[in-house]
Amino acid sequence: MFQPADQSQNLRFPTQKPEPLRRRIIHASSNPGDLVLDCFIGSGTTAAVAQKLGRRWIGCDINKGAIQTTAKRLQAIILEQIKEQRKASAQPTLPGAGPDHSPPTTHHSLSFAVYRVNDYDLQIQHNEAVNLACEHIGVTRTKTAPFFDGALGKRLVKIIPFGHPLTVLDLEELKRELKARPQEERDVVLVSLGKELAVDGWLEDWNRLRKQGDVPNKIEVIELRTDPKYGKFIAHKPAQAKVSIKRAKGRLVVEIKDFISPAIVERLQQQAGLLKPKMEDWRAMVDCGMIDPAYDGQVFHIALSDVPERKSDLVAGRYELDAPKNETTVAVKITDMLGEEVLVTQQV
C-alpha cells in the first residue's frame, strides 16, 4: 500500500496514494483545462492534484465519508489558490513580463459542487435497510426460508433491494423460487421502493388465477414511497436553515441562527430506541459552511469556508467578510453530516 511521503497530506484513508504519483500520471496524460475523471475518489488525491495542475475534474464515490474527506481537502486547496490569485493581482505588473504586460493566466476553477446521484439514506446498506423496513412494517425476521426476509402474519415477505424498483425479473425470480417449493402454500408480500409499469400486468395475471380457485401464493406489493400506511418510512424532509445576512460598516455579517436536519434526527431516533435524542447545539449536525458574497445563481465561488479540523470541533456560525460596494446576492451553503446541502441566498 502506498503512503504519502509528505505526512501533512496523509488523510489516513486506507487506499490513499501519494500526490507525486498522481501528479506524474495526470501531467503526462492531460493538458491544462482537460477533464480528469476518478470513479472511486477515495480521499480525493486525484481531484486535489488535478485542481493544483489546472485540470477540470469529476470524482465519484459511494462512500459518504470519502465525499466529505475530498470536499474538505479541495476547499482548503481552493482557498489557498484564491489567496494566491489575490496576491498576484495586487502586485504591479513588471514591464516586459508578457506580450500584453498582463499577469499570468490560470486554468484553476475556484469552485465545485457535490451532486447526489443516489439517495444515500435509502441505500445505506441492504441489510440495514431490510432491518429498518422490517421494523416499520412489522415483519418478523426468520432464517427458515433463505430466499425470503421474514414473515408478516402468515405471509412470506421478500424485500426487493432498494437500489432498483420492483421489476418483472424480480417477479420471475420469485416464481422460480415458489416452483421449487411445491409444498409452500403461504401468500407473499413484496416490499419495494417503487415498481415498473409492466409489474401491474404480471401481478394481475398471477393473482387472477388465485382468486378463482384454491391456488396458493397470492402476491401483494407494498411500495414504501407511496403506501399511505408505510409511506413515512421513505418520506424525506429536506434540511432547513435560518440565516441572517446583513451589511454593517462596509462588511457582510452572516449568522446561522438555526439548522435542522430531519434525516439526522431520524437516524438518531432509530439508534436511541425509546429514548428521545437530544441535540442541544444545531452545529453538531453541520459538517461545514461556505459563503459566496457575489453569487450569480449558477457557480458557487467560495470566499469563506468553515471546515472544522477535528471531529469534535463545531462550525463558528457567525462570519464577517468584505462586502461588495454594489447590491449583491450573498449565498450561504451549509452541508450536514450526511452530506445534504442547504443553500440560502439573499440580496443585500
BALOBA-1460 file (C-alpha; in Angstrom, 3 decimals):
// residues 348
<rec num="1" residu="m" x="0.000" y="0.000" z="0.000"/>
<rec num="2" residu="f" x="1.333" y="3.437" z="-0.940"/>
<rec num="3" residu="q" x="1.586" y="6.151" z="1.684"/>
<rec num="4" residu="p" x="2.205" y="9.865" z="1.065"/>
<rec num="5" residu="a" x="5.823" y="10.810" z="1.666"/>
<rec num="6" residu="d" x="4.617" y="14.173" z="2.958"/>
<rec num="7" residu="q" x="2.686" y="13.176" z="6.062"/>
<rec num="8" residu="s" x="0.799" y="16.501" z="6.034"/>
<rec num="9" residu="q" x="-1.054" y="15.040" z="3.033"/>
<rec num="10" residu="n" x="-1.815" y="11.788" z="4.849"/>
<rec num="11" residu="l" x="-5.567" y="11.679" z="5.484"/>
<rec num="12" residu="r" x="-5.321" y="8.132" z="6.864"/>
<rec num="13" residu="f" x="-7.506" y="6.817" z="4.062"/>
<rec num="14" residu="p" x="-6.788" y="3.073" z="3.628"/>
<rec num="15" residu="t" x="-6.024" y="3.210" z="-0.113"/>
<rec num="16" residu="q" x="-4.624" y="6.743" z="-0.344"/>
<rec num="17" residu="k" x="-1.894" y="7.234" z="-2.967"/>
<rec num="18" residu="p" x="0.896" y="9.849" z="-2.791"/>
<rec num="19" residu="e" x="0.352" y="13.082" z="-4.721"/>
<rec num="20" residu="p" x="3.644" y="12.838" z="-6.697"/>
<rec num="21" residu="l" x="2.454" y="9.561" z="-8.250"/>
<rec num="22" residu="r" x="-0.855" y="11.067" z="-9.387"/>
<rec num="23" residu="r" x="0.933" y="14.233" z="-10.492"/>
<rec num="24" residu="r" x="3.171" y="12.263" z="-12.892"/>
<rec num="25" residu="i" x="0.166" y="10.420" z="-14.340"/>
<rec num="26" residu="i" x="-2.057" y="13.489" z="-14.771"/>
<rec num="27" residu="h" x="0.768" y="15.686" z="-16.075"/>
<rec num="28" residu="a" x="1.807" y="13.095" z="-18.649"/>
<rec num="29" residu="s" x="-1.682" y="12.239" z="-19.892"/>
<rec num="30" residu="s" x="-3.535" y="15.574" z="-19.941"/>
<rec num="31" residu="n" x="-3.209" y="19.292" z="-20.591"/>
<rec num="32" residu="p" x="-4.360" y="22.277" z="-18.513"/>
<rec num="33" residu="g" x="-8.119" y="22.644" z="-18.817"/>
<rec num="34" residu="d" x="-8.657" y="18.956" z="-19.650"/>
<rec num="35" residu="l" x="-11.184" y="16.871" z="-17.721"/>
<rec num="36" residu="v" x="-9.953" y="14.187" z="-15.287"/>
<rec num="37" residu="l" x="-12.391" y="11.508" z="-14.059"/>
<rec num="38" residu="d" x="-11.871" y="9.384" z="-10.943"/>
<rec num="39" residu="c" x="-14.754" y="6.941" z="-10.435"/>
<rec num="40" residu="f" x="-13.518" y="5.942" z="-6.959"/>
<rec num="41" residu="i" x="-12.388" y="9.254" z="-5.484"/>
<rec num="42" residu="g" x="-11.414" y="7.939" z="-2.035"/>
<rec num="43" residu="s" x="-9.522" y="10.651" z="-0.150"/>
<rec num="44" residu="g" x="-9.534" y="12.941" z="-3.193"/>
<rec num="45" residu="t" x="-5.872" y="12.750" z="-4.208"/>
<rec num="46" residu="t" x="-6.667" y="12.668" z="-7.949"/>
<rec num="47" residu="a" x="-9.000" y="15.662" z="-7.710"/>
<rec num="48" residu="a" x="-6.543" y="17.529" z="-5.468"/>
<rec num="49" residu="v" x="-3.675" y="17.086" z="-7.942"/>
<rec num="50" residu="a" x="-5.924" y="17.898" z="-10.907"/>
<rec num="51" residu="q" x="-7.032" y="21.093" z="-9.168"/>
<rec num="52" residu="k" x="-3.436" y="22.117" z="-8.492"/>
<rec num="53" residu="l" x="-2.425" y="21.385" z="-12.103"/>
<rec num="54" residu="g" x="-5.298" y="23.422" z="-13.564"/>
<rec num="55" residu="r" x="-7.344" y="20.472" z="-14.804"/>
<rec num="56" residu="r" x="-11.087" y="20.181" z="-14.509"/>
<rec num="57" residu="w" x="-12.194" y="17.085" z="-12.641"/>
<rec num="58" residu="i" x="-15.107" y="14.843" z="-11.716"/>
<rec num="59" residu="g" x="-14.941" y="12.485" z="-8.742"/>
<rec num="60" residu="c" x="-17.406" y="9.784" z="-7.720"/>
<rec num="61" residu="d" x="-17.699" y="7.537" z="-4.683"/>
<rec num="62" residu="i" x="-20.448" y="5.543" z="-2.980"/>
<rec num="63" residu="n" x="-18.836" y="6.183" z="0.414"/>
<rec num="64" residu="k" x="-20.179" y="9.320" z="2.141"/>
<rec num="65" residu="g" x="-17.013" y="9.608" z="4.195"/>
<rec num="66" residu="a" x="-14.943" y="9.720" z="1.007"/>
<rec num="67" residu="i" x="-17.059" y="12.551" z="-0.396"/>
<rec num="68" residu="q" x="-16.745" y="14.579" z="2.800"/>
<rec num="69" residu="t" x="-12.990" y="13.958" z="3.082"/>
<rec num="70" residu="t" x="-12.466" y="15.018" z="-0.539"/>
<rec num="71" residu="a" x="-14.680" y="18.112" z="-0.187"/>
<rec num="72" residu="k" x="-12.740" y="19.358" z="2.848"/>
<rec num="73" residu="r" x="-9.434" y="18.742" z="1.115"/>
<rec num="74" residu="l" x="-10.473" y="20.605" z="-2.027"/>
<rec num="75" residu="q" x="-11.952" y="23.521" z="-0.104"/>
<rec num="76" residu="a" x="-8.590" y="24.067" z="1.563"/>
<rec num="77" residu="i" x="-6.755" y="23.916" z="-1.798"/>
<rec num="78" residu="i" x="-9.191" y="26.305" z="-3.493"/>
<rec num="79" residu="l" x="-8.997" y="28.821" z="-0.632"/>
<rec num="80" residu="e" x="-5.206" y="28.791" z="-0.945"/>
<rec num="81" residu="q" x="-5.461" y="29.307" z="-4.720"/>
<rec num="82" residu="i" x="-7.837" y="32.246" z="-4.163"/>
<rec num="83" residu="k" x="-5.308" y="33.856" z="-1.802"/>
<rec num="84" residu="e" x="-2.501" y="33.354" z="-4.335"/>
<rec num="85" residu="q" x="-4.559" y="34.906" z="-7.136"/>
<rec num="86" residu="r" x="-5.402" y="37.923" z="-4.980"/>
<rec num="87" residu="k" x="-1.726" y="38.442" z="-4.175"/>
<rec num="88" residu="a" x="-0.813" y="38.147" z="-7.864"/>
<rec num="89" residu="s" x="-3.494" y="40.628" z="-8.965"/>
<rec num="90" residu="a" x="-2.434" y="43.104" z="-6.261"/>
<rec num="91" residu="q" x="1.188" y="43.144" z="-7.422"/>
<rec num="92" residu="p" x="2.122" y="45.677" z="-10.169"/>
<rec num="93" residu="t" x="2.958" y="44.069" z="-13.482"/>
<rec num="94" residu="l" x="6.590" y="44.400" z="-14.466"/>
<rec num="95" residu="p" x="7.312" y="45.766" z="-17.951"/>
<rec num="96" residu="g" x="8.205" y="43.002" z="-20.344"/>
<rec num="97" residu="a" x="6.586" y="40.328" z="-18.172"/>
<rec num="98" residu="g" x="4.406" y="39.274" z="-21.085"/>
<rec num="99" residu="p" x="3.424" y="40.313" z="-24.624"/>
<rec num="100" residu="d" x="0.492" y="42.371" z="-23.299"/>
<rec num="101" residu="h" x="2.023" y="43.091" z="-19.849"/>
<rec num="102" residu="s" x="-0.819" y="41.072" z="-18.294"/>
<rec num="103" residu="p" x="-0.456" y="38.846" z="-15.239"/>
<rec num="104" residu="p" x="-0.123" y="35.136" z="-15.907"/>
<rec num="105" residu="t" x="-3.375" y="33.333" z="-16.625"/>
<rec num="106" residu="t" x="-4.640" y="30.335" z="-14.696"/>
<rec num="107" residu="h" x="-6.794" y="27.365" z="-15.562"/>
<rec num="108" residu="h" x="-7.898" y="26.848" z="-11.957"/>
<rec num="109" residu="s" x="-11.640" y="26.654" z="-11.423"/>
<rec num="110" residu="l" x="-12.238" y="28.072" z="-7.969"/>
<rec num="111" residu="s" x="-15.458" y="26.263" z="-7.134"/>
<rec num="112" residu="f" x="-17.051" y="22.850" z="-7.211"/>
<rec num="113" residu="a" x="-20.411" y="21.247" z="-6.442"/>
<rec num="114" residu="v" x="-21.477" y="17.968" z="-4.881"/>
<rec num="115" residu="y" x="-24.234" y="16.053" z="-6.683"/>
<rec num="116" residu="r" x="-26.170" y="13.245" z="-5.028"/>
<rec num="117" residu="v" x="-26.750" y="10.768" z="-7.832"/>
<rec num="118" residu="n" x="-28.098" y="8.117" z="-5.485"/>
<rec num="119" residu="d" x="-30.217" y="8.661" z="-2.385"/>
<rec num="120" residu="y" x="-27.744" y="7.596" z="0.267"/>
<rec num="121" residu="d" x="-30.373" y="7.448" z="3.014"/>
<rec num="122" residu="l" x="-32.199" y="4.715" z="1.089"/>
<rec num="123" residu="q" x="-29.100" y="2.765" z="0.119"/>
<rec num="124" residu="i" x="-27.253" y="2.766" z="3.437"/>
<rec num="125" residu="q" x="-26.630" y="-0.959" z="3.211"/>
<rec num="126" residu="h" x="-29.196" y="-3.512" z="2.096"/>
<rec num="127" residu="n" x="-29.057" y="-5.325" z="5.426"/>
<rec num="128" residu="e" x="-29.628" y="-2.114" z="7.393"/>
<rec num="129" residu="a" x="-32.434" y="-1.117" z="5.040"/>
<rec num="130" residu="v" x="-34.056" y="-4.523" z="5.493"/>
<rec num="131" residu="n" x="-33.906" y="-4.114" z="9.262"/>
<rec num="132" residu="l" x="-35.499" y="-0.667" z="9.074"/>
<rec num="133" residu="a" x="-38.226" y="-1.830" z="6.704"/>
<rec num="134" residu="c" x="-39.000" y="-4.837" z="8.871"/>
<rec num="135" residu="e" x="-39.277" y="-2.609" z="11.926"/>
<rec num="136" residu="h" x="-41.660" y="-0.147" z="10.261"/>
<rec num="137" residu="i" x="-43.847" y="-2.754" z="8.602"/>
<rec num="138" residu="g" x="-43.844" y="-5.269" z="11.431"/>
<rec num="139" residu="v" x="-42.016" y="-8.072" z="9.632"/>
<rec num="140" residu="t" x="-40.744" y="-10.935" z="11.766"/>
<rec num="141" residu="r" x="-37.294" y="-11.990" z="10.649"/>
<rec num="142" residu="t" x="-36.797" y="-15.689" z="10.004"/>
<rec num="143" residu="k" x="-33.928" y="-17.886" z="8.808"/>
<rec num="144" residu="t" x="-36.083" y="-20.867" z="7.903"/>
<rec num="145" residu="a" x="-36.607" y="-19.620" z="4.338"/>
<rec num="146" residu="p" x="-33.295" y="-18.233" z="2.980"/>
<rec num="147" residu="f" x="-34.844" y="-16.603" z="-0.096"/>
<rec num="148" residu="f" x="-37.306" y="-14.589" z="1.974"/>
<rec num="149" residu="d" x="-36.564" y="-11.896" z="4.551"/>
<rec num="150" residu="g" x="-39.247" y="-12.804" z="7.073"/>
<rec num="151" residu="a" x="-42.968" y="-13.129" z="7.637"/>
<rec num="152" residu="l" x="-45.860" y="-10.714" z="8.029"/>
<rec num="153" residu="g" x="-48.514" y="-12.664" z="9.888"/>
<rec num="154" residu="k" x="-48.928" y="-15.855" z="7.865"/>
<rec num="155" residu="r" x="-47.447" y="-14.373" z="4.689"/>
<rec num="156" residu="l" x="-43.855" y="-14.609" z="3.494"/>
<rec num="157" residu="v" x="-42.001" y="-11.330" z="2.927"/>
<rec num="158" residu="k" x="-39.374" y="-10.566" z="0.298"/>
<rec num="159" residu="i" x="-37.713" y="-7.130" z="0.343"/>
<rec num="160" residu="i" x="-36.510" y="-6.036" z="-3.080"/>
<rec num="161" residu="p" x="-33.049" y="-4.381" z="-2.948"/>
<rec num="162" residu="f" x="-33.555" y="-0.641" z="-2.645"/>
<rec num="163" residu="g" x="-31.157" y="0.103" z="-5.469"/>
<rec num="164" residu="h" x="-33.880" y="-0.526" z="-8.065"/>
<rec num="165" residu="p" x="-37.678" y="-0.665" z="-8.330"/>
<rec num="166" residu="l" x="-39.617" y="-3.909" z="-8.477"/>
<rec num="167" residu="t" x="-39.252" y="-5.397" z="-11.961"/>
<rec num="168" residu="v" x="-40.698" y="-8.331" z="-13.887"/>
<rec num="169" residu="l" x="-37.303" y="-10.024" z="-13.486"/>
<rec num="170" residu="d" x="-37.783" y="-9.895" z="-9.701"/>
<rec num="171" residu="l" x="-41.215" y="-11.473" z="-10.111"/>
<rec num="172" residu="e" x="-39.867" y="-14.214" z="-12.366"/>
<rec num="173" residu="e" x="-37.194" y="-14.958" z="-9.772"/>
<rec num="174" residu="l" x="-39.903" y="-15.262" z="-7.125"/>
<rec num="175" residu="k" x="-41.896" y="-17.502" z="-9.450"/>
<rec num="176" residu="r" x="-38.921" y="-19.844" z="-9.842"/>
<rec num="177" residu="e" x="-38.414" y="-19.929" z="-6.076"/>
<rec num="178" residu="l" x="-42.057" y="-20.841" z="-5.442"/>
<rec num="179" residu="k" x="-41.915" y="-23.500" z="-8.144"/>
<rec num="180" residu="a" x="-39.001" y="-25.040" z="-6.277"/>
<rec num="181" residu="r" x="-41.180" y="-25.119" z="-3.132"/>
<rec num="182" residu="p" x="-44.269" y="-27.083" z="-4.258"/>
<rec num="183" residu="q" x="-45.405" y="-27.544" z="-0.644"/>
<rec num="184" residu="e" x="-45.319" y="-23.800" z="0.125"/>
<rec num="185" residu="e" x="-48.911" y="-22.517" z="0.330"/>
<rec num="186" residu="r" x="-48.379" y="-19.159" z="2.045"/>
<rec num="187" residu="d" x="-49.054" y="-15.882" z="0.245"/>
<rec num="188" residu="v" x="-46.187" y="-13.488" z="-0.436"/>
<rec num="189" residu="v" x="-45.649" y="-9.787" z="0.284"/>
<rec num="190" residu="l" x="-43.061" y="-7.928" z="-1.784"/>
<rec num="191" residu="v" x="-41.644" y="-4.700" z="-0.321"/>
<rec num="192" residu="s" x="-40.037" y="-2.216" z="-2.714"/>
<rec num="193" residu="l" x="-39.313" y="1.478" z="-3.273"/>
<rec num="194" residu="g" x="-41.340" y="1.524" z="-6.463"/>
<rec num="195" residu="k" x="-42.274" y="-0.694" z="-9.388"/>
<rec num="196" residu="e" x="-42.062" y="-0.736" z="-13.150"/>
<rec num="197" residu="l" x="-45.274" y="-0.340" z="-15.136"/>
<rec num="198" residu="a" x="-45.064" y="-3.905" z="-16.501"/>
<rec num="199" residu="v" x="-45.271" y="-5.268" z="-12.956"/>
<rec num="200" residu="d" x="-49.010" y="-4.474" z="-12.613"/>
<rec num="201" residu="g" x="-49.970" y="-6.597" z="-15.623"/>
<rec num="202" residu="w" x="-47.812" y="-9.506" z="-14.457"/>
<rec num="203" residu="l" x="-49.345" y="-9.412" z="-10.965"/>
<rec num="204" residu="e" x="-52.883" y="-9.122" z="-12.321"/>
<rec num="205" residu="d" x="-52.447" y="-12.302" z="-14.370"/>
<rec num="206" residu="w" x="-50.774" y="-14.111" z="-11.466"/>
<rec num="207" residu="n" x="-53.399" y="-13.211" z="-8.866"/>
<rec num="208" residu="r" x="-56.435" y="-13.665" z="-11.148"/>
<rec num="209" residu="l" x="-55.934" y="-17.420" z="-11.143"/>
<rec num="210" residu="r" x="-55.610" y="-17.447" z="-7.360"/>
<rec num="211" residu="k" x="-58.821" y="-15.532" z="-6.828"/>
<rec num="212" residu="q" x="-60.848" y="-18.085" z="-8.803"/>
<rec num="213" residu="g" x="-59.597" y="-21.221" z="-7.101"/>
<rec num="214" residu="d" x="-57.562" y="-22.645" z="-4.268"/>
<rec num="215" residu="v" x="-54.208" y="-21.908" z="-5.869"/>
<rec num="216" residu="p" x="-51.768" y="-20.617" z="-3.203"/>
<rec num="217" residu="n" x="-49.081" y="-17.926" z="-3.263"/>
<rec num="218" residu="k" x="-51.061" y="-14.786" z="-3.944"/>
<rec num="219" residu="i" x="-48.632" y="-11.843" z="-4.268"/>
<rec num="220" residu="e" x="-49.121" y="-8.400" z="-2.745"/>
<rec num="221" residu="v" x="-46.806" y="-5.407" z="-3.163"/>
<rec num="222" residu="i" x="-46.058" y="-2.703" z="-0.584"/>
<rec num="223" residu="e" x="-44.468" y="0.381" z="-2.137"/>
<rec num="224" residu="l" x="-42.682" y="2.271" z="0.607"/>
<rec num="225" residu="r" x="-42.682" y="5.547" z="-1.320"/>
<rec num="226" residu="t" x="-46.436" y="5.739" z="-1.879"/>
<rec num="227" residu="d" x="-48.164" y="3.383" z="0.534"/>
<rec num="228" residu="p" x="-50.352" y="5.532" z="2.868"/>
<rec num="229" residu="k" x="-49.681" y="3.231" z="5.833"/>
<rec num="230" residu="y" x="-45.927" y="2.788" z="5.476"/>
<rec num="231" residu="g" x="-45.013" y="5.871" z="3.459"/>
<rec num="232" residu="k" x="-43.479" y="7.648" z="6.471"/>
<rec num="233" residu="f" x="-40.546" y="5.267" z="6.299"/>
<rec num="234" residu="i" x="-39.467" y="6.700" z="2.993"/>
<rec num="235" residu="a" x="-40.632" y="10.303" z="3.377"/>
<rec num="236" residu="h" x="-37.654" y="12.621" z="3.064"/>
<rec num="237" residu="k" x="-37.851" y="16.045" z="4.674"/>
<rec num="238" residu="p" x="-35.088" y="18.349" z="3.463"/>
<rec num="239" residu="a" x="-32.754" y="20.056" z="5.895"/>
<rec num="240" residu="q" x="-33.589" y="23.677" z="6.703"/>
<rec num="241" residu="a" x="-31.574" y="26.645" z="7.910"/>
<rec num="242" residu="k" x="-32.378" y="30.054" z="9.343"/>
<rec num="243" residu="v" x="-29.691" y="32.520" z="8.285"/>
<rec num="244" residu="s" x="-29.277" y="36.261" z="8.883"/>
<rec num="245" residu="i" x="-27.374" y="38.206" z="6.191"/>
<rec num="246" residu="k" x="-26.825" y="41.961" z="6.505"/>
<rec num="247" residu="r" x="-24.380" y="44.790" z="5.888"/>
<rec num="248" residu="a" x="-22.635" y="46.520" z="8.778"/>
<rec num="249" residu="k" x="-19.932" y="49.196" z="8.398"/>
<rec num="250" residu="g" x="-18.867" y="48.031" z="4.961"/>
<rec num="251" residu="r" x="-18.779" y="44.391" z="5.993"/>
<rec num="252" residu="l" x="-21.067" y="41.450" z="5.390"/>
<rec num="253" residu="v" x="-22.272" y="39.840" z="8.588"/>
<rec num="254" residu="v" x="-23.605" y="36.316" z="8.141"/>
<rec num="255" residu="e" x="-25.049" y="34.429" z="11.082"/>
<rec num="256" residu="i" x="-26.610" y="30.979" z="11.036"/>
<rec num="257" residu="k" x="-29.380" y="31.229" z="13.609"/>
<rec num="258" residu="d" x="-30.617" y="27.657" z="13.425"/>
<rec num="259" residu="f" x="-30.267" y="24.458" z="11.423"/>
<rec num="260" residu="i" x="-32.249" y="21.230" z="11.435"/>
<rec num="261" residu="s" x="-31.649" y="18.011" z="9.510"/>
<rec num="262" residu="p" x="-34.687" y="15.680" z="9.793"/>
<rec num="263" residu="a" x="-32.631" y="12.840" z="8.271"/>
<rec num="264" residu="i" x="-30.077" y="13.080" z="11.083"/>
<rec num="265" residu="v" x="-32.783" y="13.312" z="13.745"/>
<rec num="266" residu="e" x="-34.480" y="10.238" z="12.271"/>
<rec num="267" residu="r" x="-31.239" y="8.264" z="12.332"/>
<rec num="268" residu="l" x="-30.593" y="9.287" z="15.936"/>
<rec num="269" residu="q" x="-34.105" y="8.210" z="16.926"/>
<rec num="270" residu="q" x="-33.567" y="4.826" z="15.335"/>
<rec num="271" residu="q" x="-30.351" y="4.377" z="17.307"/>
<rec num="272" residu="a" x="-31.791" y="5.697" z="20.579"/>
<rec num="273" residu="g" x="-34.867" y="3.445" z="20.567"/>
<rec num="274" residu="l" x="-37.364" y="4.569" z="23.204"/>
<rec num="275" residu="l" x="-35.132" y="7.426" z="24.370"/>
<rec num="276" residu="k" x="-35.535" y="10.711" z="22.533"/>
<rec num="277" residu="p" x="-32.225" y="12.005" z="21.173"/>
<rec num="278" residu="k" x="-31.070" y="15.390" z="22.479"/>
<rec num="279" residu="m" x="-29.405" y="17.828" z="20.101"/>
<rec num="280" residu="e" x="-28.542" y="20.825" z="22.256"/>
<rec num="281" residu="d" x="-26.488" y="22.634" z="19.605"/>
<rec num="282" residu="w" x="-27.558" y="22.726" z="15.951"/>
<rec num="283" residu="r" x="-23.882" y="22.972" z="14.969"/>
<rec num="284" residu="a" x="-23.430" y="19.308" z="15.868"/>
<rec num="285" residu="m" x="-25.445" y="18.478" z="12.719"/>
<rec num="286" residu="v" x="-23.294" y="20.639" z="10.428"/>
<rec num="287" residu="d" x="-20.230" y="19.353" z="8.609"/>
<rec num="288" residu="c" x="-19.170" y="22.644" z="7.023"/>
<rec num="289" residu="g" x="-20.349" y="26.072" z="5.901"/>
<rec num="290" residu="m" x="-19.347" y="28.168" z="2.876"/>
<rec num="291" residu="i" x="-20.157" y="31.696" z="1.722"/>
<rec num="292" residu="d" x="-20.203" y="33.286" z="-1.735"/>
<rec num="293" residu="p" x="-20.693" y="37.091" z="-1.391"/>
<rec num="294" residu="a" x="-21.415" y="37.568" z="-5.124"/>
<rec num="295" residu="y" x="-23.443" y="34.527" z="-6.152"/>
<rec num="296" residu="d" x="-24.502" y="34.521" z="-9.806"/>
<rec num="297" residu="g" x="-27.079" y="31.771" z="-9.422"/>
<rec num="298" residu="q" x="-25.003" y="29.178" z="-11.277"/>
<rec num="299" residu="v" x="-21.475" y="28.789" z="-9.926"/>
<rec num="300" residu="f" x="-20.744" y="28.922" z="-6.200"/>
<rec num="301" residu="h" x="-17.420" y="30.695" z="-5.634"/>
<rec num="302" residu="i" x="-16.051" y="30.051" z="-2.160"/>
<rec num="303" residu="a" x="-14.938" y="33.268" z="-0.457"/>
<rec num="304" residu="l" x="-15.156" y="31.884" z="3.073"/>
<rec num="305" residu="s" x="-15.166" y="28.269" z="4.193"/>
<rec num="306" residu="d" x="-15.654" y="26.989" z="7.728"/>
<rec num="307" residu="v" x="-14.466" y="23.369" z="7.909"/>
<rec num="308" residu="p" x="-13.701" y="22.145" z="11.446"/>
<rec num="309" residu="e" x="-10.315" y="20.419" z="11.605"/>
<rec num="310" residu="r" x="-11.298" y="17.843" z="14.217"/>
<rec num="311" residu="k" x="-14.489" y="15.813" z="14.543"/>
<rec num="312" residu="s" x="-15.083" y="17.298" z="17.989"/>
<rec num="313" residu="d" x="-14.923" y="20.877" z="16.662"/>
<rec num="314" residu="l" x="-18.017" y="22.792" z="15.545"/>
<rec num="315" residu="v" x="-18.529" y="25.455" z="12.902"/>
<rec num="316" residu="a" x="-18.453" y="29.051" z="14.166"/>
<rec num="317" residu="g" x="-21.896" y="30.001" z="12.862"/>
<rec num="318" residu="r" x="-21.134" y="33.737" z="12.664"/>
<rec num="319" residu="y" x="-18.916" y="35.253" z="9.982"/>
<rec num="320" residu="e" x="-17.735" y="38.629" z="8.714"/>
<rec num="321" residu="l" x="-16.201" y="39.316" z="5.306"/>
<rec num="322" residu="d" x="-15.680" y="42.205" z="2.909"/>
<rec num="323" residu="a" x="-18.873" y="43.429" z="1.287"/>
<rec num="324" residu="p" x="-19.093" y="44.316" z="-2.428"/>
<rec num="325" residu="k" x="-19.819" y="48.014" z="-2.970"/>
<rec num="326" residu="n" x="-22.933" y="47.463" z="-5.046"/>
<rec num="327" residu="e" x="-26.017" y="45.391" z="-4.295"/>
<rec num="328" residu="t" x="-25.117" y="41.713" z="-4.332"/>
<rec num="329" residu="t" x="-26.590" y="38.266" z="-3.806"/>
<rec num="330" residu="v" x="-24.993" y="36.502" z="-0.881"/>
<rec num="331" residu="a" x="-25.212" y="32.690" z="-0.865"/>
<rec num="332" residu="v" x="-24.612" y="30.536" z="2.197"/>
<rec num="333" residu="k" x="-24.155" y="26.806" z="1.659"/>
<rec num="334" residu="i" x="-24.482" y="24.554" z="4.709"/>
<rec num="335" residu="t" x="-23.666" y="20.839" z="4.497"/>
<rec num="336" residu="d" x="-24.892" y="18.472" z="7.191"/>
<rec num="337" residu="m" x="-23.143" y="15.354" z="8.491"/>
<rec num="338" residu="l" x="-24.976" y="13.159" z="5.958"/>
<rec num="339" residu="g" x="-23.824" y="15.283" z="3.039"/>
<rec num="340" residu="e" x="-27.117" y="17.080" z="2.372"/>
<rec num="341" residu="e" x="-26.679" y="20.689" z="1.301"/>
<rec num="342" residu="v" x="-28.858" y="23.696" z="2.091"/>
<rec num="343" residu="l" x="-28.385" y="26.868" z="0.034"/>
<rec num="344" residu="v" x="-29.691" y="30.166" z="1.427"/>
<rec num="345" residu="t" x="-29.497" y="33.305" z="-0.745"/>
<rec num="346" residu="q" x="-30.317" y="36.930" z="-0.012"/>
<rec num="347" residu="q" x="-29.813" y="40.252" z="-1.767"/>
<rec num="348" residu="v" x="-28.138" y="42.917" z="0.335"/>
